[in-house]
């Protein structure tokens, strides 16, 4: 063994350093520390998943048929023991894999455009018109170019989904009109889903929403009720109540999250600044204030509310929240939330709604931060496992029902 290792060292002195007792002790201590951290993480009683909802036959069957839910455990990465470290790693160090996207633009009725990035179906799966489709809706910090979206796209591809990653107006694409996505209305998300359905009318459509994308998706489904075109959904790190989330981000020890989100808003605005510079007075926006502020509330007050026709930021937040309509959702929906989410805190989750709607299933983890949920020393995002297992199960259930009905 050591002879093979020695060949990888260019000089005898470097190999001697490897063989030295001092170096071996450091390796041993490092290994013991790692084992201790791993043991501490796995011994934590709060690794248990907590389920909330009406435990009917459908929800129980979903848990039994999803391995990661059935196991009832989520083991956080041991060297990322708190929500801040997870957030820092997710934002600054987590690599973004290469995804061979195929871009498509949807022209909206008001002259805007939305970017859809399609992921090619793997050759081992049939590329037919009935191939199930997963639509991934991103959060406020970026579109299909984000690391967590790209990771999800590849995992969904491995599960056999025809995957499409949505880019809302101004995210990872240029604006074609001076209008951002209005999250108080369902116009944009409906045009996306209807366009995909028209392209693949025989395919089952599924939704995976992350952060604000989850809120937007569930709000649409709750307001449409039986008319929802998605067969099943998964919500991850949903903010639920944007007014409460705003209160959380204004706390002094959470200003860094507020600053980061505002920075992303400003980045998107700068990429499309020429559309607004000549229409500043006409639109009523204050570009100087929007570009100088480091606060999301102030940015929305100077810019977003004016485009969406609101005079009150809190009113816009209230109208954009999904918490008051989720009890009307009519399709199987899995919601994954972390109890140490620094933005979407436990008080934001409308837990009472889960006891009133048999289509909802809430899974809470003690750790996971916001959209991170890292596990193993390689820092894989755990939430994609239950999310894809759940959607995979729901799709197989629909196929069985279709086959049974065709035989009758």
N, C-alpha and C positions, 0 to 999 in steps of 0.2 A: 504493500500500500504506500509506504513512505517513498519507495523508489519511484513510483508513478508520480507522486506529488512533487518530488524533487525535480523531475523533468520540466515542471512548469515554472521553475525559478531560474532566472538568467545567470545568477552567480552563486557560488558555494556559500558566500556569507549570508545571503538572504535565506537560503535553505537552513543554515545553522541557526539563524534567528528563529525560524519556525520550530526547530527542534529544541530550542532552549526551554528550560523549566519555567522561566518567568512568563514566556508567551503561553505555554500550556496552562499555567495557573489562570491567566486572564481568560483563556477560552473556557476553562472549567467554571470559573466564577460567572462569566457571561451566560453560560448554559444553565447554571443553577438559578440565576436571577430570572431568566426567561421562563424556566419551569415553574418558579414560584409565582410569577405573574399569571401564567397560564392556569395554574392551580387555583389561584385567588379568583380569577375570572370565572372559572367553571364551578367553583364552590359557592359562588354568589347565589343566594336563594332567589334573588330577583331576576334570574335568567328565565323564569317561568313566563310563558305567554298567558295573558289574561283575555278571555273571550267574553264579549257582551253581545246580547241579542236574544231573540226568541229561538231557543234550541229545538226547532222543529226537525222533521226528518231530512229536509233539504240541507239545512245548515250542518247538521250532524254528519250527513253523508259527505258534504264538502270537506269538513275537517278530516274525516277518515281517509278520504281519497287524495289528500294533499300531504305528502310526507313531512314537509317542514312544519305544518300545522299540527299534524298528528303527534309528532315528537314533543311538541309543547315547550320547546326551548329555543332561545336565541342567545348565543354566546358572543359577546362583543370582543373585538380585538383587544388583547390584554394590555398592549402598550398605548391604547387610546382610551383611558379609563373614564373620561368625562366628555360632556357634550362639546366643550370648547375645542379640545384636541381633535375630536372627530371632525368638527366643522373646519378647522384649519387644514387638516390633512385632505379633506374632501375638496376644499376650494383651491389649495395651493400645491398639493403634491400628488394627488390621485391622477394617474395618467389617463389620457383619452385615447382609446384605440382607434385605428383606422377603420372607417366604414365606407364601402363603395356606394355612396348615395347616388340616386338618380333624381334630379330636381324637377319638380312640376310646380307651375304657378296656377293659382285659382284667382280669377278676376271676380271681385265682389260687385254687388249691385250698385254700390256707391262710388265705384271707380278705384277702390283699393285692391290690394293683392295679398294673397297668403301663400307661403312657400311650403310645399310638401316634399319631404325627402324620403323616397322609397328605398327600401333595402331589398336587393335581389333575393328571390327564394333559392335556398340551397338546392343543388342538383339532386340530392338524395330524396327530395320531396317533389311530388307532382306539381307542375306549374299551371294548373288548370283554373278555370274561372270560379270554381267553388272553393278554392283554397282560402281558408279562414284568414281574416285580416285583423291585425292589431294596430290601433291608432294610439300613438303616445303623445300626450299633451305635456308640454314643459312648464316649468315654473317661471318666476320673474327674473331669474338671474341669467337666462340664456336659452337658446333654442336647440336645434339638433346638433349643433357644434359642441355642446357641453359634454363633459366626461360621463356624467351619469346617464344622459340620454343615449350616447353612443354605446355604452356598456349594455343598457337595456335592449337596444336595437339588435345587437349581436346575440344576446341570450334568447330573445324572442325568435330570432332567425333559426337558432338551433332547435327550438321547440316546434318548428314547422309553420310558424305564422308568416304570412305576407305582411311585413311590417312597414308602417309609414310614420315618420316623425314630423309632427306639425311645427311650423314656425309662424307664430302670430305676427301681426303687422309690425314691421321694424326690427324683428328679431332674426338675426342671421340672414337678413335680406333687406333690400332697399325698399322704401315706401314709394308707392306710385301716386299717393294722394296725401294731403296733410291731415291724416286721421289715424290714430292708434286704435288698437282693439278696445272696444268698450265692453268691459266685463259685466256691466249691469244688464246687457242685452245678450240674447242668444244668437244674434245674426251671424257672426263669424263662425262659430262652432257648428251651426246648422248647415251653413254653406259648405264647410269642410266635409261633414258626414254625408250630406246629400250628394256631393260631387263624387265621393268614393263609392257610394252605393250605386250611382248611375254608371260608374266605370266597371264595377263588379257586382251586378245585380243578384247573382246567385250565391254570393259569399256571405257568411256570417260575420258581422262587425263587432269587435270588442274594443273596449277603451281602458287605457292605463293612464291615469292622471297623477302627476307629481306636484306637490305643493299647490301653487295657484292654479295649475292645470287641473288638479283634482277638484278644487273648489268650483271651477268653471264647468267642468264635466258633470258633476253631481247637481249643480244648480240647474243646468239644462235638463237633466234627466228628471229632476223633481218637478220642474215646471211643465214638462211635456207629458209626464205620467205615462199612460199606455202608448203614447205616440213616439216614445223614445226608440230610435233606430238601432241602438246598441243592444246586443243580446246579453251582455254581462260587463261589469266594470270592476276595476280595482283602484282604490284611492290611497295614496301614500303621502303622509305628512300634510294632510289637508289643513288649511288655516281655519276653515269653518266660519269664524266670526272675525272679520277684518278690523272691526272697531277694537276688539280686545287685543288683537295682535299688534295694532298700532300702539296701544297702551303699554304693552310689554316692551316693544322696541324703543320706547321713550325712556325706559328706566336707565339710569346712568351706566350700570354695568353691562348693558346690552347695546350700547351705542355703536359698537363695532359692526353689529349685524345691520343696523339702520344705515350706517355709512356705506357698507358694501352694496346693499340693494340700491341705494341712491346713486352710487357710482355706476351701476349697470344701467339705470335709467338714463343717466347723462351720456353714457357711451352710446346707447342706441339713438339718443337725440342728436348727438354730434355727427353720427353717420348719415343723418337725414336732414341736417340743419338747413340746407339750401331751400327745402320745401316750405320752411316756416319763416325764414328771415324777411321775405317780402310780404308776408301776410300776417305779421305779428299783431297789428292793430285790428285787422279784420277778424282774426280768430280770438282776440282778447287775451292771448298768452303773454307771459313775461319771460322771454328767453334768458335775459341776463340773470334774473333771480333763479330760474330753473337750473342754469348751468353753474351757478356759484354755490348753491346750497349743498349741504351734506346730509340733509334730512329728507326722508321719503314723503312725509306729510307736506313739507314746504314745497317739494317738487310738484306734488299733485295739485297743491293749491295754486301754484304759478302756471301750471301747464295742463295736466291731464283733465282736471275738472272742467276747464274751459272748452276742451275739445269734446267732452262728453255731455255738455250742457248742464253742469251742476255748479252751484255757487258755494256748496258746503261739502268739504272733503269727507266728513264723517257720514253725511247722507249718501255719498257715492259709495263709501265703504259698506254701509249697511245694505244698499241695494245690490251690491256685488257678492254678498255673502250667501252661502248655500244652507246655512243652519236652519232656516225656517221652512225649507221645502223638501228636505231629504226624507221626511216621513211619507212623501208621495211617490218615491222611486218604486218602479214596478219590475225591475230586473235584478237578478242576483248580484249583490255588490259587497265586495270585501274592502274593509277600511283598515289600514295599518297605521298606527300612531305610536310615537315614543313618548313615554312619560317625562323624559328629560329634554324634550324639544325646547330649545330656548326661545323660539318664536311662536309656534303653535302649541301653547301650553295646555295642560289638562283641562283648565276651565273653559277653553274654547270648544272642546268636543261636546256636542249635544247628546250625551249618553242616554238621556231619557227617550230620544227618538228611536234608539235601537231596540227598545222594549216594546215599541208600538208597530214596527214594520218588520214582517217576517223575511223580507228580501235583503235586509241589512245584517252584516256580521262585522263586529269590531274586534280587532286584535291589537292589544296593547303590549308593548315591551317596556321594561324599566329603563333601558338605555337605547341609544340609537341616534340621538341628536336630531337634526333636521335633514331629511333625505339622505342620510349617511348609512346607518345600520351596518357598519363594517364588522366583518367576522373573519376569523383565522388570521395568521400572521401575514398573509398576503393581502389583507384588506379588501376582500370581496364584499360587494353590497348584498346583504342577506335578503333584503325585501323582495328582490327579483325572484327568489325561489318560491315563496308562497304565492306571489302575484301570478306567475306563469303557471304554476301548478293548479291554482284555482281556475284560471281561465281555460286551461287545458281540460280540466274536469268538466266545466260547464259546457264546453264545446262537444266533448264526447257524450255527455248526457243528452244534448239536443240531437245529435246524430242517432243515438239509440231510439229516442222518441220518434224521429222521422222514419226510421226503418220499421219500427213497430206499427206505426200508423199506415205505412204503405202496404204492409202484409195483410192488414185487416180489410 
